[in-house]
Amino acid sequence: MKNKLVVEDLRNIISKAEFIKMGEKTTICCLTLKNGFEVVGFSACVDKDNYDKDIGEDNAYDTAFEKLWELEGYKLQYDLMK
């Protein structure tokens, strides 16, 4: 069993990414994992006139993706205890 996570490990557990704009300046990303679990991230800008869909989606995805490190790190450490 490996004792290290890499970015590709996390990418491989994602089955889809969905985005929605909430209000005038917030983007939400929902990552659905292959096991059906969902992880949510978001981004927001200060001024609605500065809202950019692509930047919002990239930042919201990154926020959700970052959560996977903690979740999968916990799972890996738990599995290594067995």
C-alpha contacts under 8 A as a table, 3 or more apart, distances in Angstrom:
res1	aa1	res2	aa2	distance
1	M	80	L	7.71
3	N	76	L	7.13
3	N	77	Q	7.88
3	N	80	L	7.43
4	K	76	L	8.00
5	L	9	D	6.27
5	L	10	L	7.81
5	L	69	W	7.99
5	L	72	E	7.86
5	L	73	G	7.20
6	V	9	D	5.41
6	V	10	L	7.02
7	V	10	L	5.33
7	V	11	R	6.30
8	E	11	R	4.94
8	E	12	N	6.04
9	D	12	N	5.28
9	D	13	I	6.87
10	L	13	I	5.50
10	L	14	I	7.04
10	L	65	F	7.93
10	L	68	L	6.74
10	L	69	W	7.52
10	L	72	E	7.82
11	R	14	I	5.62
12	N	15	S	7.90
13	I	33	L	5.47
13	I	34	K	5.49
14	I	17	A	7.62
14	I	31	L	6.57
14	I	32	T	5.96
14	I	33	L	4.31
14	I	34	K	5.76
15	S	31	L	7.59
15	S	32	T	5.71
15	S	33	L	5.18
15	S	34	K	5.12
16	K	31	L	5.88
16	K	32	T	5.33
16	K	33	L	7.07
17	A	29	C	6.69
17	A	30	C	5.71
17	A	31	L	4.55
17	A	32	T	6.33
17	A	61	Y	7.85
18	E	29	C	5.60
18	E	30	C	5.20
18	E	31	L	6.53
19	F	27	T	6.86
19	F	28	I	5.58
19	F	29	C	4.58
19	F	30	C	6.48
19	F	57	E	6.66
20	I	27	T	5.77
20	I	28	I	5.34
20	I	29	C	6.74
21	K	24	E	7.41
21	K	25	K	7.39
21	K	26	T	5.77
21	K	27	T	4.51
21	K	28	I	6.34
22	M	25	K	6.95
22	M	26	T	5.19
22	M	27	T	5.94
22	M	28	I	7.16
23	G	26	T	6.20
24	E	48	K	5.70
24	E	51	Y	7.71
25	K	44	A	5.45
25	K	45	C	5.63
25	K	46	V	7.47
25	K	47	D	7.17
25	K	48	K	5.04
25	K	51	Y	5.64
26	T	42	F	7.06
26	T	43	S	5.69
26	T	44	A	4.21
26	T	45	C	6.78
26	T	56	G	7.25
27	T	42	F	5.53
27	T	43	S	5.34
27	T	44	A	6.26
27	T	53	K	7.83
27	T	56	G	5.50
27	T	57	E	6.23
27	T	60	A	6.29
28	I	40	V	7.03
28	I	41	G	5.86
28	I	42	F	4.34
28	I	43	S	6.65
28	I	57	E	7.39
28	I	60	A	5.81
29	C	40	V	5.59
29	C	41	G	5.20
29	C	42	F	5.96
29	C	57	E	6.91
29	C	60	A	5.34
29	C	61	Y	5.55
29	C	64	A	6.77
30	C	38	E	6.40
30	C	39	V	5.68
30	C	40	V	4.53
30	C	41	G	6.61
30	C	61	Y	7.83
30	C	64	A	7.23
31	L	38	E	5.54
31	L	39	V	5.16
31	L	40	V	6.30
31	L	61	Y	7.79
31	L	64	A	6.90
31	L	65	F	7.79
32	T	36	G	5.98
32	T	37	F	5.88
32	T	38	E	4.52
32	T	39	V	6.58
33	L	36	G	5.25
33	L	37	F	5.30
33	L	38	E	6.11
33	L	39	V	7.89
34	K	37	F	7.39
39	V	64	A	5.94
39	V	65	F	7.95
39	V	67	K	7.40
39	V	68	L	7.81
40	V	63	T	7.87
40	V	64	A	5.13
41	G	60	A	5.03
41	G	61	Y	6.26
41	G	62	D	7.46
41	G	63	T	4.80
41	G	64	A	3.93
41	G	65	F	7.67
42	F	59	N	7.16
42	F	60	A	4.14
42	F	61	Y	7.36
42	F	63	T	6.32
42	F	64	A	7.23
43	S	56	G	5.84
43	S	57	E	7.69
43	S	59	N	5.77
43	S	60	A	4.84
43	S	63	T	7.66
44	A	56	G	6.86
45	C	48	K	6.76
45	C	50	N	6.86
45	C	51	Y	6.24
46	V	50	N	7.66
47	D	50	N	5.46
47	D	51	Y	7.07
48	K	51	Y	5.27
51	Y	56	G	7.32
52	D	55	I	5.42
52	D	56	G	5.98
53	K	56	G	5.10
53	K	57	E	6.08
54	D	57	E	5.17
54	D	58	D	6.10
55	I	58	D	5.10
55	I	59	N	6.09
56	G	59	N	5.28
56	G	60	A	6.02
57	E	60	A	5.13
57	E	61	Y	5.96
58	D	61	Y	5.20
58	D	62	D	6.17
59	N	62	D	5.04
59	N	63	T	6.21
60	A	63	T	5.09
60	A	64	A	6.32
61	Y	64	A	5.18
61	Y	65	F	5.93
62	D	65	F	4.95
62	D	66	E	5.99
63	T	66	E	5.25
63	T	67	K	6.85
64	A	67	K	5.43
64	A	68	L	7.13
65	F	68	L	5.32
65	F	69	W	7.39
66	E	69	W	5.66
66	E	70	E	7.50
67	K	70	E	5.50
67	K	71	L	6.46
68	L	71	L	5.01
68	L	72	E	5.76
68	L	73	G	7.97
69	W	72	E	5.38
69	W	73	G	5.64
70	E	73	G	5.05
70	E	74	Y	6.11
71	L	74	Y	5.34
71	L	75	K	6.35
72	E	75	K	4.91
72	E	76	L	5.99
73	G	76	L	5.12
73	G	77	Q	6.15
74	Y	77	Q	5.23
74	Y	78	Y	6.10
75	K	78	Y	5.09
75	K	79	D	6.09
76	L	79	D	5.08
76	L	80	L	6.15
77	Q	80	L	5.09
77	Q	81	M	6.52
78	Y	81	M	5.32
78	Y	82	K	7.11
79	D	82	K	5.52
